[in-house]
């Protein structure tokens, strides 16, 4: 008698309308794990941005004002490269899940750069911008600064240990403001403080269910509620 496949390894039928899904949220919210598990669930490819590719990141968290511009320019170059890959894979008909949304590239920059630096960054970023279709769905992972801080401390990545509570609060506010106004794609906001889709098949199933049942342009889900 064969052993049934677990939820983690079962490939399920992907909703036909979802060719391109972007997972977004502040640091510590779990973008990459959810993108990876959704891709496994629906037999999609992943395209993942990595903080490890930014050589200025640890210095940025240690001394934000000094290294912010270099860090943000490195992000812009990385996103230009990734956006070209997104466009190419979608043109080839490849179902795709990413852990980033290129349109929110200047969110960090607005928090950390002076007015003159921001103008320089935006001018250069505009020249690097690659036209690509909007996602069929954005899943925005939302959590309190306290929950994000606890997760960051738990995973103990050296470059992240210098992130301040003040910065996290400002970052969460900026993400909320961005997605309040964002209208290029449907957005499912998921409260992840009490969800762990990396380790819990049941939590992953809850998110999958909400994605599959989503009908409006903007919906929210918090475990244990029906928003």
N, C-alpha and C positions, 0 to 999 in steps of 0.2 A: 504494500500500500504506500503510495507516494505521500510525502509530507507537504501539506498545504503551504503555499508561499505566504510570507508575512506581508503586511501592508507596505513595509519599507521596500520590498523587492518586486511587488506586483506592478506590472505595467497596465494602466487603465486607459480607457478611451478619453482623449483630450477633447474638450469642447471645440467644435470646428472653427468657431470664431476667434479662438485664441492661438494665433500664430506667433505672437511676440508679446511676452510678459516682462515688465520691468519691476523689480523689487527695490524699494527705496526706504530710507529711514536713517536716523542719526547713528553715530558710532555706538556699537553695543546692542543694537536692536535685533541683530540676527539676519541681516540681508543675505549673506552668502550661504548659510546653512539652508534657509528656506528656498533660495533659488536652486540649490543643488538637489534638494529633495523633490521639489516640484518637477524638475527636469527628469529625474528618475521615474517619478510617478507617471508622467505623461510622455515619456520617450522623446524628450526635447534636448537640444544642445544648450550648453551654458556658455556664456561669455562673461567673464568675471574680472572686474577691476580689482587690483590688489594694492594695499598700502605699502607692501614691501617693495613695490616698483618706484616709490618716491624717496629718493635719498635725503630729502630735506625734512622728512616728517618728524623724526625724533627731535631735531633741532627746533622745528616749528613749535612743538609742544613745550620745549624747555624755555624758549625765548620767542614768543609769538611775534612781537613787533619787529624783531630783527629779521626773521626768516620767513615771514608770511608770504611775501611776494614770490620768492623763489619756490616755495612749496606750492603755491597756487599755479604758477606757470608750469611746473612739472605736472600737476593734475591736468591742466588744459592740454598739454601735449599728449598725455596718456589717453584722455578722453577723445581727442581727435583720432588717434590710432584705433581705439575701440569702436568709435562711431563708424569708421570706414568698414570695419569688420561686420558690424551690425547690418549696414546697408548691403554689403556683399552677400551675407548669409541669407537675408530676407529675399534678395533678388533671386537667389538660387532655390528659394522655396524651403529653407531649413527652419523648422520650428525652434524658437529661441527664447531662453530666459536669461536676463541679465540682472546684476546686482547694482545697477546704476541707471540713472536717467540723466542724459547729457544736458538736458535743458535746465537743470538746477546747478550748473557748474559754478556760478558766481555766488552761490549761497554762502559758502565759507569766506569767499573774498570780501563780501559785504560786511562780514563780522570782524575781519582782521586787518584789512588794508586801510591806509589813509585815503583821503579823497583823491589825491593825485595818483597814488599807486593803483587805486581801483579803476580810474579812467584809463591808465596804461594797460592794466590787465584786460579790461573789457575790449579795448581796441585790438589788442593782440589776439584775444580769444575769438573775436569776431572773424578775424582772418583765418583762423584755424577751424572754424565751425564747418561741419559736414552735414549736408541735408540728408535726413533719413526719415522714414515714416514714423509717426508716433506709435507708441505701443498700443496693442489692442486692450491692454489692461495694465494699470499701475497698482501694485499692492504696497501701500504705505504703512510701514511698521511704526507704531507710536508707543512711547513709554515715557514715564516720568524721568526727570533728571536723576532722582535718587536710585531708581531701578537700573538705569543705564550705568551710573557710576559703580553700583555693586557688581554688575556684570563685567565691566572693564577691569575692576580690581580682581575679580575671580579668575579671569583668563590670563592676567599677569603678562601682557605683552609689554616689553620694556619701554617702547616708544610711547605707549599710551598712559604710563603711570604719572605723567606730569600734567594730564588734563585736569583743569580746575572745575570745581562745581559751578562757578560763575560762567565759564565758557559753555558748559553743558546746558545750563539753563537758557542762555542766549541762543544756542544751537537749536534746542527743542522749539523755542518760540519761532525761530526763523523757518524751520521745517513746517510748522503748523500754518504759518502765514503763507508760505509758498503753496502748499496744497489746498489751502482755502481758496486761492485764486486760480489754481491750475485747471485748465479746461480743454487741453488738447487730447486727452484720453480719459476713459472711465477710471475712477480711482476707488479702490476698496481700502478703507482705513482699518487696520487691525490693531487693537490694543494687545500688546504682547507681554505685559507684565506677568500675567498668569498663564502664558502659553509657552511651550517649549517644543516646537515642531522638529527640532533636531533629534531629540531623544524620545519623544512621545509620538507614537503612531496615532493615538487618539486625538492629540492636538493638531497634528498634520491633517487628519481627516476632517476636523472642524473647519480649518481654513479652506481645504479643497471644496467642502460642501458649500461654503459661502461664495467662493469663486464661481462654482457651477450654477448657483441659484441667483447670481447677481443679474438684475435687470435694469437698474437705474444707472445714471452717469456717476453718481457719488453715493456710496453706502459705507456704513461703519459696522464693525463687529467687535464686541468685547465678550470674552468667554463668560457665560452665565447670564447674559442679557440678550435682548432682541432689539437692537437699535435699528 
